[in-house]
Every structure is written in C-alpha cells, then in structure tokens.
Amino acid sequence: MMGLKFRIEIPYFTTFRKPTNTSLIGSYSIPPFTTIRGLISNALGLKRDDLRVQDWIKIGIKPLNPINVSTEMAKILKLKGNGKKYQKTFPSSPMFKEFLVKPFYDIYIAGEPEKIQEIYFALKNPQRPLYIGASDELVDLTVYEPIEIQSKVSNTVISVVEGIHEECIIEKIPYKFIKDGKNFYLDYKLVSIPKTNKISENFEIFDYEVDKVSLL
C-alpha cells in the first residue's frame, strides 16, 4: 500500500460547520473526512457530486496546534422560499459562530499506488484553487513524497482514532456521503481527538516513517 502525507495550514481562521446546528454555527475540531476528500476532489478537478475519491483512500488526521475555538456574533442572511423558488429579500438574524484560530493539521492518506500518485500530482498542481471550510478561506499545503507503508500493532498512536478513549475530545464527524437515487446522506464516525501528542493504547497503525497513524 502507498501512503501520502500532506500538511494543511490555515493562516487565519476557519469553521468546519456542523450541519445539524440551527441556533448556533458550531465548528468541528478537525476537518471532517468529507472535507478532506472534497479538497482532494477539487485538486483533481472532479465535478461537485463525483464521489469516487471515497473509494480510493483511507484517511488519518493529526492536529498540530492546540485546538483553539473562539466565538463571534455573526449576521446571517437567510433565503426565503420553498426550495424551488426564492424571494430576492434576505431576512437576517444574529447568531453565535464558532471558528478555529490558525488550525494546523497533518493529513495522511493511503491507497493503491496509482491513485496515490494521481492525488500527489494533483495536490502539487491543483486544477482549481484550494480552500477548506468556507470558500474564501484558502489553505497552504505542504505535500510530501509518497512512501510505501505497512500496518502493524502499536501501543502509541499520534492521530485521530475511532471510538471513545481517555484524554481526548470526542466528536461525531461526517465520514462519507451515501447516494440514494437523487438524494445524498451523511455517514458519521465517532472519533477521539488526542488532547496531547498521542494516545497510549494498542491500535492497528500504519507507519509513516516516524509517524504512527490510524487510518479510517
């Protein structure tokens, strides 16, 4: 199996919006797996509803900065209509919005060598401008050379893992889209995000040289 690591740095702030919130614009602590696949799909130049990257790769996520969540009061414009037709007036309402200050992550992906090479070249030379979170929040990427990786069991992992574990932030994160006819549904995973640099339990991990990563 081939592995690829790339580093995501947002220079200012961003929000990974929780879609089920109504009175608060809440943010996930990490970019959802769907967001990372969307970034890769954008680099490849795929169409909006092209979900093929979901079948290509597994993903690992490692926060590099302490998760710093701030809140602001935002004025939200809302469309009025029935879903087919909208009025040109935009009623607004104030609500609180969470955002992450200077978030910084290492992202690890793994898959078949030809797919990883294709993604590697796309991230180095993206077909479209890359952003993460909102469409005006550009991202700086550092892309490393692909390497061969092997799975093994380790008592230490540095990345986000599935399930509930001690000394972690627990969140239910969007994992992938499921298409049912013309409709799309979100599949979620419950994950543990380490508050420190590692989780000390036995896991199946993939060794990215010095980094021991759980892939989901």
C-alpha positions as CSV (number, residue, x, y, z in Angstrom):
1,M,0.0,0.0,0.0
2,M,1.2,3.5,-0.8
3,G,0.9,6.4,1.7
4,L,1.0,10.1,1.3
5,K,1.3,12.9,3.9
6,F,0.3,16.5,3.4
7,R,0.2,19.4,5.8
8,I,-2.8,21.8,6.0
9,E,-2.2,25.3,7.4
10,I,-5.0,27.9,7.6
11,P,-3.3,31.3,8.1
12,Y,-6.1,33.0,10.0
13,F,-9.2,31.1,10.9
14,T,-11.9,28.8,9.6
15,T,-15.1,27.0,10.6
16,F,-15.9,23.3,9.9
17,R,-19.6,23.8,10.2
18,K,-21.8,21.3,12.0
19,P,-24.8,20.9,9.5
20,T,-27.3,19.9,12.2
21,N,-27.0,23.1,14.3
22,T,-29.6,25.8,13.9
23,S,-29.3,28.5,16.6
24,L,-25.5,28.2,16.7
25,I,-23.0,27.9,13.9
26,G,-20.8,25.3,15.6
27,S,-17.5,24.0,14.3
28,Y,-15.9,20.6,14.4
29,S,-12.4,20.5,16.0
30,I,-10.9,18.8,12.9
31,P,-11.7,18.9,9.2
32,P,-14.3,16.2,8.5
33,F,-13.2,13.3,6.3
34,T,-15.8,14.5,3.8
35,T,-14.0,17.9,3.7
36,I,-10.6,16.3,3.1
37,R,-12.0,14.2,0.3
38,G,-13.6,17.4,-1.1
39,L,-10.2,19.2,-1.0
40,I,-8.6,16.3,-3.0
41,S,-11.5,16.1,-5.4
42,N,-11.1,19.9,-6.0
43,A,-7.4,19.4,-6.7
44,L,-8.2,16.7,-9.2
45,G,-10.8,18.9,-10.9
46,L,-13.7,16.5,-10.3
47,K,-17.3,17.6,-10.5
48,R,-19.3,18.5,-7.4
49,D,-21.1,15.2,-7.0
50,D,-18.3,13.0,-8.1
51,L,-17.6,10.8,-5.1
52,R,-15.0,8.4,-6.5
53,V,-12.3,9.5,-4.0
54,Q,-14.3,7.9,-1.2
55,D,-13.4,4.5,-2.7
56,W,-9.8,5.3,-3.3
57,I,-8.3,6.2,0.1
58,K,-8.3,5.9,3.8
59,I,-7.5,8.9,5.9
60,G,-5.6,9.8,9.1
61,I,-5.7,13.2,10.8
62,K,-3.3,14.7,13.3
63,P,-3.9,18.2,14.9
64,L,-0.6,20.0,15.2
65,N,-1.7,23.0,17.2
66,P,-3.8,23.0,20.4
67,I,-7.5,23.3,19.3
68,N,-8.4,26.9,19.9
69,V,-12.1,27.6,19.4
70,S,-13.3,31.2,19.6
71,T,-16.8,32.7,19.2
72,E,-18.2,35.7,17.4
73,M,-21.6,37.2,16.7
74,A,-22.4,36.9,13.1
75,K,-25.2,38.3,11.0
76,I,-26.7,35.5,8.9
77,L,-28.6,36.1,5.7
78,K,-31.4,33.6,5.0
79,L,-33.2,32.8,1.8
80,K,-37.0,32.9,1.9
81,G,-38.7,30.3,-0.3
82,N,-40.0,26.7,-0.7
83,G,-36.8,25.1,-2.1
84,K,-37.8,25.7,-5.7
85,K,-38.2,29.4,-5.8
86,Y,-36.7,32.1,-3.6
87,Q,-37.6,35.8,-2.9
88,K,-35.0,38.4,-3.5
89,T,-35.3,39.8,0.0
90,F,-32.9,38.3,2.6
91,P,-34.1,38.4,6.2
92,S,-31.2,38.3,8.6
93,S,-30.7,37.2,12.2
94,P,-27.7,37.4,14.6
95,M,-26.3,34.2,16.0
96,F,-23.1,33.0,17.5
97,K,-20.5,31.4,15.2
98,E,-17.6,29.3,16.4
99,F,-14.3,29.4,14.5
100,L,-10.8,27.8,14.8
101,V,-7.9,30.1,15.1
102,K,-4.9,29.2,12.9
103,P,-5.7,25.5,12.7
104,F,-2.9,23.3,11.5
105,Y,-3.1,19.6,10.6
106,D,-1.1,16.7,9.2
107,I,-3.3,14.6,6.9
108,Y,-2.3,11.0,6.0
109,I,-3.9,9.1,3.1
110,A,-3.3,5.5,1.8
111,G,-4.5,3.6,-1.2
112,E,-3.4,1.9,-4.4
113,P,-0.1,3.3,-5.8
114,E,-1.6,4.7,-9.0
115,K,-4.3,6.5,-7.1
116,I,-1.9,8.0,-4.5
117,Q,0.4,9.1,-7.3
118,E,-2.5,10.8,-9.1
119,I,-3.5,12.6,-5.9
120,Y,0.1,13.6,-5.2
121,F,0.5,15.3,-8.6
122,A,-3.0,16.9,-8.2
123,L,-2.1,18.4,-4.8
124,K,1.2,19.7,-6.2
125,N,-0.6,21.2,-9.3
126,P,-4.3,21.6,-8.4
127,Q,-6.9,22.1,-11.1
128,R,-8.7,24.7,-9.1
129,P,-7.8,27.0,-6.1
130,L,-7.9,25.0,-2.9
131,Y,-9.8,26.0,0.2
132,I,-11.0,24.3,3.3
133,G,-14.0,25.3,5.5
134,A,-15.7,28.3,3.8
135,S,-15.0,29.0,0.1
136,D,-13.0,32.2,0.8
137,E,-10.6,30.5,3.4
138,L,-7.6,29.5,1.3
139,V,-5.2,26.9,2.6
140,D,-1.5,26.4,2.5
141,L,-0.4,22.9,1.6
142,T,3.0,21.2,2.1
143,V,2.9,17.9,0.2
144,Y,5.5,15.2,1.0
145,E,6.7,12.4,-1.3
146,P,4.6,9.2,-1.3
147,I,6.1,6.2,0.5
148,E,5.4,2.5,1.0
149,I,3.5,1.8,4.2
150,Q,2.8,-1.3,6.2
151,S,0.3,-2.0,9.0
152,K,1.3,-3.2,12.5
153,V,0.2,-3.1,16.1
154,S,1.5,-0.3,18.3
155,N,0.8,0.9,21.8
156,T,1.0,4.5,20.7
157,V,-0.8,6.5,18.1
158,I,-0.5,10.2,17.2
159,S,-3.6,10.6,15.2
160,V,-7.4,10.7,15.5
161,V,-8.8,7.2,16.2
162,E,-12.2,5.7,16.0
163,G,-14.2,5.2,19.2
164,I,-14.1,6.7,22.7
165,H,-10.7,7.0,24.5
166,E,-9.5,8.8,27.6
167,E,-7.9,12.3,27.5
168,C,-9.5,13.0,24.1
169,I,-12.0,15.3,22.6
170,I,-14.9,13.1,21.4
171,E,-16.8,14.1,18.3
172,K,-19.2,12.6,15.8
173,I,-17.6,13.5,12.4
174,P,-19.0,13.3,8.9
175,Y,-17.2,10.4,7.2
176,K,-18.7,9.9,3.7
177,F,-21.7,10.6,1.5
178,I,-24.1,7.9,0.6
179,K,-26.1,8.4,-2.6
180,D,-29.7,7.1,-2.7
181,G,-31.2,7.9,-6.0
182,K,-31.0,11.7,-6.4
183,N,-30.5,12.2,-2.6
184,F,-27.3,12.2,-0.5
185,Y,-27.0,11.2,3.1
186,L,-24.1,11.6,5.5
187,D,-22.5,8.7,7.3
188,Y,-20.7,9.6,10.5
189,K,-17.9,8.2,12.7
190,L,-17.4,8.7,16.4
191,V,-13.8,9.6,16.9
192,S,-11.4,10.5,19.6
193,I,-9.1,13.5,19.0
194,P,-5.9,13.5,21.2
195,K,-5.5,16.5,23.6
196,T,-1.8,15.7,23.8
197,N,0.5,14.3,21.2
198,K,-0.5,10.6,21.5
199,I,-2.9,8.0,22.7
200,S,-1.3,5.2,24.7
201,E,-3.4,2.1,23.8
202,N,-3.0,-0.8,21.4
203,F,-4.0,0.1,17.9
204,E,-3.5,-1.2,14.3
205,I,-1.4,1.6,12.8
206,F,0.4,2.5,9.6
207,D,4.0,3.6,10.0
208,Y,4.7,6.8,8.0
209,E,8.4,6.7,8.9
210,V,8.4,8.3,12.4
211,D,4.6,8.9,12.5
212,K,2.3,6.1,13.8
213,V,-1.1,6.7,12.3
214,S,-4.6,5.2,12.5
215,L,-6.4,5.3,9.1
216,L,-10.2,5.4,8.8
